[in-house]
Amino acid sequence: MIEKKMNAQLVANGINLTGTQISILAFLYDHQKTVTQKEIELKFKISHPTVRGIIRRLVALNLVETTTSDQDRRQIILMLSTQGQKFMKENLKIIQDPAKKMESRLRDNIKKSDYDTFQQVLHQMINNLQ
């Protein structure tokens, strides 16, 4: 439900990318260094084939470029293309605002102490699964 609302807000702002695609672009934008496809898989807990499909679509849109690692040809290196960097610079506020509004809406009528406890319990549950 949250993802659908976030995607709808992106489309309403003229951004025809999914939340996951935006998250990957934002990760690449924030990490202006070499990022491997494997790092994306681990960071976002997405399977290899799913990440590969997302990256293919982003490459087709000329937002991401890929190369292979000189040390390990199996490793795919990802970076924002010039167009991808321009896209992120121009749209960062448009992308972040709906996320901030959604978080604010989700936290309405929840005391900070309750929210902090929820965060701690949630992180512990996630750690229990790893």
VMD Tcl script that draws the C-alpha trace (Angstrom):
set ca {
  {0.00 0.00 0.00}
  {2.77 2.45 0.92}
  {4.81 1.57 -2.17}
  {1.78 2.07 -4.44}
  {1.08 5.49 -2.92}
  {4.73 6.50 -3.25}
  {4.85 5.33 -6.89}
  {1.63 7.24 -7.62}
  {3.15 10.40 -6.14}
  {6.25 9.96 -8.29}
  {4.12 9.60 -11.42}
  {2.04 12.64 -10.40}
  {5.31 14.59 -10.33}
  {6.24 13.37 -13.82}
  {8.72 10.72 -12.66}
  {7.92 7.42 -14.33}
  {10.18 5.24 -12.22}
  {9.32 2.85 -9.41}
  {10.27 3.48 -5.82}
  {12.87 0.71 -6.02}
  {14.44 2.24 -9.12}
  {14.53 5.64 -7.38}
  {16.05 4.06 -4.26}
  {18.84 2.51 -6.30}
  {19.50 5.78 -8.13}
  {19.58 7.62 -4.78}
  {21.99 5.04 -3.35}
  {24.30 5.48 -6.35}
  {23.96 9.27 -6.07}
  {24.82 9.21 -2.35}
  {27.77 6.84 -2.89}
  {29.74 8.65 -5.55}
  {32.14 5.73 -5.64}
  {32.26 2.32 -7.18}
  {29.18 0.28 -6.29}
  {28.73 -3.32 -7.37}
  {25.49 -4.98 -8.31}
  {26.11 -7.38 -5.41}
  {26.17 -4.44 -2.98}
  {22.76 -3.35 -4.29}
  {21.43 -6.90 -3.82}
  {22.65 -6.98 -0.22}
  {21.66 -3.41 0.69}
  {18.12 -3.70 -0.65}
  {17.70 -7.44 0.00}
  {16.70 -8.03 -3.62}
  {17.51 -11.16 -5.62}
  {20.17 -11.15 -8.32}
  {17.71 -11.55 -11.24}
  {15.48 -8.77 -9.92}
  {18.39 -6.34 -9.51}
  {19.68 -7.30 -12.95}
  {16.27 -6.44 -14.48}
  {16.08 -3.12 -12.64}
  {19.61 -2.20 -13.74}
  {18.84 -3.15 -17.36}
  {15.86 -0.79 -17.33}
  {17.90 2.03 -15.78}
  {20.65 1.49 -18.37}
  {18.03 1.58 -21.16}
  {16.85 4.94 -19.77}
  {20.48 6.13 -19.82}
  {20.42 6.80 -16.07}
  {23.00 4.16 -15.10}
  {26.16 2.82 -16.71}
  {27.72 -0.57 -16.06}
  {31.19 -2.00 -16.45}
  {32.86 -5.15 -15.23}
  {35.49 -5.17 -12.51}
  {39.10 -5.46 -13.65}
  {39.82 -7.71 -10.63}
  {36.81 -10.00 -11.04}
  {35.00 -10.07 -14.38}
  {31.92 -11.51 -12.66}
  {31.43 -8.30 -10.67}
  {29.27 -5.67 -12.35}
  {30.18 -2.11 -11.42}
  {27.36 0.44 -11.40}
  {27.53 4.22 -11.64}
  {25.17 7.01 -12.47}
  {25.53 8.23 -16.04}
  {25.86 11.96 -16.66}
  {22.14 12.01 -17.38}
  {21.48 10.05 -14.17}
  {23.44 12.56 -12.10}
  {21.57 15.43 -13.75}
  {18.24 13.67 -13.12}
  {19.03 13.21 -9.43}
  {20.22 16.80 -8.97}
  {17.10 18.18 -10.64}
  {14.63 15.86 -8.93}
  {16.07 15.16 -5.49}
  {13.63 17.43 -3.67}
  {10.68 16.11 -5.69}
  {11.76 12.57 -4.79}
  {12.42 13.22 -1.10}
  {9.32 15.30 -0.30}
  {6.74 12.51 -0.80}
  {8.87 10.15 1.31}
  {9.09 12.72 4.12}
  {5.35 13.37 3.94}
  {4.61 9.64 4.04}
  {6.87 9.13 7.04}
  {5.23 12.06 8.81}
  {1.78 10.65 8.05}
  {2.77 7.21 9.32}
  {4.10 8.72 12.55}
  {0.99 10.86 13.22}
  {-0.42 10.36 16.72}
  {2.50 8.17 17.78}
  {4.56 9.35 20.74}
  {8.29 9.64 20.11}
  {9.02 7.14 22.89}
  {6.62 4.61 21.31}
  {8.19 5.17 17.90}
  {11.70 4.72 19.33}
  {10.64 1.47 21.01}
  {9.04 0.28 17.77}
  {12.29 1.03 15.88}
  {14.36 -0.92 18.41}
  {12.05 -3.93 18.32}
  {11.86 -3.86 14.52}
  {15.66 -3.76 14.18}
  {15.98 -6.64 16.63}
  {13.43 -8.68 14.66}
  {15.36 -8.03 11.45}
  {18.63 -9.02 13.16}
  {16.97 -12.21 14.39}
  {16.25 -13.18 10.79}
  {19.85 -12.72 9.65}
}
mol new
graphics top color blue
foreach p $ca { graphics top sphere $p radius 0.5 }
foreach p [lrange $ca 0 end-1] q [lrange $ca 1 end] { graphics top cylinder $p $q radius 0.2 }
display resetview
